[in-house]
Amino acid sequence: MKLSYLVVTAFLASAMPAMAGQCPNLMKQYEDALAASAADDATKAQANELYEKGKAAHEAGDHATSEADLGEAIKLISG
């Protein structure tokens, strides 16, 4: 029983950095899209709010929410 617990714990610990690795890529994609965007100020403000929420979620360890918010911000700013 202890061995199976250790195996599961090791697996989850090794998977966390891989999941967290997507968020910085999405943040970079957003920053690049924002720099090239011709969106109006209201759309940029809305996208930036989603970006900030996604960034905060990443920092809190909630990578699923972070990816969702950052992805939505990228879609919004890319028009």
Residue frames as a rotation matrix with the C-alpha (Angstrom) as fourth column:
MET 1
0.568 0.823 0.000 0.00
0.823 -0.568 0.000 0.00
0.000 0.000 -1.000 0.00
LYS 2
0.460 -0.470 -0.753 2.79
0.133 -0.802 0.582 2.41
-0.878 -0.368 -0.306 0.87
LEU 3
-0.595 -0.728 0.340 4.52
0.415 0.084 0.906 1.61
-0.688 0.680 0.253 -2.40
SER 4
-0.144 0.616 0.775 1.43
0.972 -0.057 0.226 2.41
0.183 0.786 -0.590 -4.47
TYR 5
0.796 0.393 -0.460 1.02
0.516 -0.838 0.177 5.68
-0.316 -0.379 -0.870 -2.57
LEU 6
0.032 -0.884 -0.467 4.63
0.077 -0.463 0.883 6.59
-0.997 -0.065 0.053 -3.31
VAL 7
-0.621 -0.225 0.750 4.23
0.713 0.235 0.661 5.71
-0.326 0.945 0.014 -6.99
VAL 8
0.349 0.836 0.424 1.10
0.913 -0.406 0.049 7.87
0.213 0.370 -0.904 -7.32
THR 9
0.737 -0.116 -0.666 2.75
0.281 -0.843 0.458 10.74
-0.615 -0.525 -0.588 -5.44
ALA 10
-0.343 -0.938 -0.048 5.86
0.244 -0.139 0.960 10.55
-0.907 0.317 0.277 -7.61
PHE 11
-0.398 0.272 0.876 3.75
0.918 0.128 0.376 10.51
-0.010 0.954 -0.300 -10.77
LEU 12
0.682 0.729 0.049 1.73
0.727 -0.684 0.060 13.53
0.078 -0.005 -0.997 -9.72
ALA 13
0.488 -0.579 -0.654 4.84
0.154 -0.680 0.717 15.43
-0.859 -0.450 -0.243 -8.66
SER 14
-0.586 -0.756 0.291 6.49
0.403 0.040 0.914 14.77
-0.703 0.653 0.282 -12.00
ALA 15
-0.173 0.611 0.773 3.37
0.975 -0.002 0.220 15.76
0.136 0.792 -0.596 -13.94
MET 16
0.559 0.476 -0.679 2.89
0.645 -0.765 -0.006 19.14
-0.522 -0.434 -0.734 -12.24
PRO 17
-0.257 -0.678 -0.689 5.83
-0.007 -0.712 0.703 20.91
-0.966 0.186 0.178 -13.92
ALA 18
-0.844 -0.015 0.537 4.64
0.518 0.239 0.821 19.69
-0.141 0.971 -0.194 -17.31
MET 19
0.157 0.976 0.150 1.17
0.981 -0.171 0.090 21.10
0.114 0.133 -0.985 -16.71
ALA 20
0.499 -0.013 -0.867 2.56
0.413 -0.875 0.251 24.37
-0.762 -0.483 -0.431 -15.37
GLY 21
-0.523 -0.850 0.061 4.80
0.419 -0.194 0.887 24.68
-0.742 0.489 0.458 -18.41
GLN 22
-0.240 0.512 0.825 1.92
0.956 -0.025 0.294 25.53
0.171 0.859 -0.483 -20.73
CYS 23
0.638 0.593 -0.491 0.93
0.703 -0.709 0.057 28.70
-0.314 -0.382 -0.869 -18.88
PRO 24
-0.021 -0.689 -0.724 4.13
0.088 -0.723 0.686 30.68
-0.996 -0.049 0.076 -19.60
ASN 25
-0.812 -0.232 0.536 3.82
0.516 0.147 0.844 29.77
-0.274 0.962 0.000 -23.29
LEU 26
0.093 0.936 0.338 0.25
0.971 -0.160 0.175 31.06
0.218 0.312 -0.925 -23.33
MET 27
0.537 0.034 -0.843 1.30
0.453 -0.855 0.254 34.26
-0.712 -0.518 -0.474 -21.56
LYS 28
-0.542 -0.804 -0.246 3.96
0.114 -0.361 0.926 34.83
-0.833 0.474 0.287 -24.23
GLN 29
-0.598 0.411 0.688 1.42
0.798 0.217 0.563 34.12
0.082 0.885 -0.457 -27.00
TYR 30
0.504 0.829 -0.244 -0.91
0.854 -0.521 -0.007 36.70
-0.133 -0.205 -0.970 -25.46
GLU 31
0.224 -0.495 -0.839 1.83
0.191 -0.822 0.536 39.32
-0.956 -0.281 -0.089 -25.19
ASP 32
-0.818 -0.528 0.228 2.79
0.280 -0.019 0.960 38.76
-0.503 0.849 0.164 -28.84
ALA 33
-0.279 0.812 0.513 -0.84
0.935 0.108 0.338 38.89
0.219 0.574 -0.789 -29.96
LEU 34
0.545 0.464 -0.698 -1.42
0.675 -0.737 0.036 42.08
-0.498 -0.491 -0.715 -27.97
ALA 35
-0.264 -0.756 -0.599 1.58
0.111 -0.641 0.760 43.77
-0.958 0.134 0.254 -29.59
ALA 36
-0.968 -0.130 0.215 0.24
0.210 0.056 0.976 42.94
-0.139 0.990 -0.027 -33.06
SER 37
-0.293 0.956 0.034 -3.43
0.913 0.290 -0.287 43.56
-0.284 -0.053 -0.957 -32.29
ALA 38
-0.885 0.142 0.444 -5.58
0.092 -0.881 0.465 46.20
0.457 0.452 0.766 -33.90
ALA 39
-0.129 0.873 -0.469 -8.39
0.893 0.308 0.327 45.60
0.430 -0.377 -0.820 -31.40
ASP 40
0.245 0.306 0.920 -10.14
-0.045 -0.944 0.327 48.57
0.968 -0.122 -0.217 -29.83
ASP 41
-0.568 -0.562 0.602 -9.33
-0.546 -0.291 -0.786 49.74
0.617 -0.774 -0.141 -26.32
ALA 42
0.203 0.732 0.650 -12.39
-0.977 0.192 0.089 48.10
-0.060 -0.653 0.755 -24.76
THR 43
0.885 0.078 -0.460 -11.48
-0.202 0.953 -0.226 44.70
0.420 0.293 0.859 -26.24
LYS 44
-0.082 -0.988 -0.133 -7.87
-0.018 0.135 -0.991 45.10
0.997 -0.079 -0.028 -25.14
ALA 45
-0.413 -0.012 0.911 -9.02
-0.852 -0.347 -0.391 45.97
0.321 -0.938 0.133 -21.60
GLN 46
0.646 0.720 0.253 -11.29
-0.761 0.632 0.145 42.91
-0.055 -0.286 0.957 -21.49
ALA 47
0.700 -0.465 -0.542 -8.51
0.060 0.794 -0.605 40.66
0.712 0.391 0.584 -22.81
ASN 48
-0.332 -0.879 0.343 -6.02
-0.301 -0.246 -0.921 42.15
0.894 -0.409 -0.183 -20.34
GLU 49
0.041 0.442 0.896 -8.40
-0.998 -0.022 0.057 41.41
0.045 -0.897 0.441 -17.46
LEU 50
0.949 0.291 -0.121 -8.55
-0.298 0.953 -0.046 37.75
0.102 0.080 0.992 -18.56
TYR 51
0.297 -0.929 -0.222 -4.77
0.049 0.247 -0.968 37.70
0.954 0.276 0.118 -18.92
GLU 52
-0.397 -0.443 0.804 -4.30
-0.715 -0.400 -0.574 39.01
0.575 -0.803 -0.158 -15.38
LYS 53
0.484 0.633 0.603 -6.78
-0.858 0.478 0.188 36.44
-0.169 -0.609 0.775 -14.02
GLY 54
0.906 -0.171 -0.387 -4.95
-0.031 0.886 -0.463 33.69
0.422 0.431 0.797 -15.88
LYS 55
-0.062 -0.988 0.139 -1.59
-0.173 -0.126 -0.977 34.85
0.983 -0.085 -0.163 -14.61
ALA 56
-0.221 0.055 0.974 -2.88
-0.957 -0.206 -0.205 34.95
0.190 -0.977 0.098 -11.03
ALA 57
0.815 0.555 0.166 -4.38
-0.573 0.815 0.088 31.47
-0.086 -0.166 0.982 -11.39
HIS 58
0.558 -0.706 -0.436 -1.03
0.067 0.562 -0.824 30.17
0.827 0.431 0.361 -12.66
GLU 59
-0.378 -0.758 0.531 0.78
-0.460 -0.345 -0.818 31.69
0.804 -0.553 -0.218 -9.70
ALA 60
0.013 0.492 0.870 -1.79
-0.992 0.117 -0.052 30.10
-0.128 -0.863 0.490 -7.36
GLY 61
-0.803 -0.427 0.415 -1.19
-0.385 0.904 0.185 26.70
-0.454 -0.011 -0.891 -8.96
ASP 62
0.146 0.922 0.359 -4.58
0.066 0.353 -0.933 26.50
-0.987 0.160 -0.009 -10.72
HIS 63
-0.741 -0.645 -0.185 -3.23
-0.141 -0.121 0.983 25.70
-0.656 0.755 -0.001 -14.16
ALA 64
-0.480 0.650 0.590 -6.51
0.866 0.457 0.202 24.53
-0.138 0.608 -0.782 -15.70
THR 65
0.590 0.695 -0.411 -8.15
0.647 -0.711 -0.274 27.89
-0.483 -0.105 -0.869 -14.92
SER 66
-0.017 -0.704 -0.710 -5.02
-0.136 -0.702 0.699 29.71
-0.991 0.108 -0.084 -16.02
GLU 67
-0.856 -0.326 0.402 -4.98
0.294 0.333 0.896 27.96
-0.426 0.885 -0.189 -19.40
ALA 68
-0.038 0.929 0.368 -8.70
0.994 0.072 -0.079 28.63
-0.100 0.363 -0.926 -19.91
ASP 69
0.642 0.289 -0.711 -8.41
0.366 -0.929 -0.046 32.35
-0.674 -0.231 -0.702 -19.07
LEU 70
-0.273 -0.833 -0.481 -5.23
-0.209 -0.436 0.875 32.86
-0.939 0.339 -0.055 -21.09
GLY 71
-0.736 0.058 0.674 -6.68
0.602 0.511 0.614 30.99
-0.309 0.858 -0.411 -24.07
GLU 72
0.349 0.932 0.099 -9.80
0.916 -0.317 -0.245 33.14
-0.196 0.176 -0.965 -23.97
ALA 73
0.437 -0.270 -0.858 -7.68
0.028 -0.949 0.313 36.30
-0.899 -0.161 -0.407 -23.76
ILE 74
-0.685 -0.725 0.065 -5.69
0.030 0.062 0.998 35.20
-0.728 0.686 -0.021 -26.82
LYS 75
-0.398 0.622 0.675 -8.87
0.912 0.347 0.218 34.51
-0.099 0.702 -0.705 -28.79
LEU 76
0.580 0.690 -0.432 -10.34
0.681 -0.702 -0.209 37.84
-0.448 -0.173 -0.877 -27.81
ILE 77
0.239 -0.570 -0.786 -7.28
-0.178 -0.822 0.541 39.89
-0.954 0.011 -0.298 -28.70
SER 78
-0.759 -0.555 0.342 -6.65
0.172 0.336 0.926 37.99
-0.628 0.761 -0.159 -31.94
GLY 79
-0.344 0.732 -0.588 -10.13
-0.706 -0.615 -0.352 38.84
-0.619 0.294 0.728 -33.10
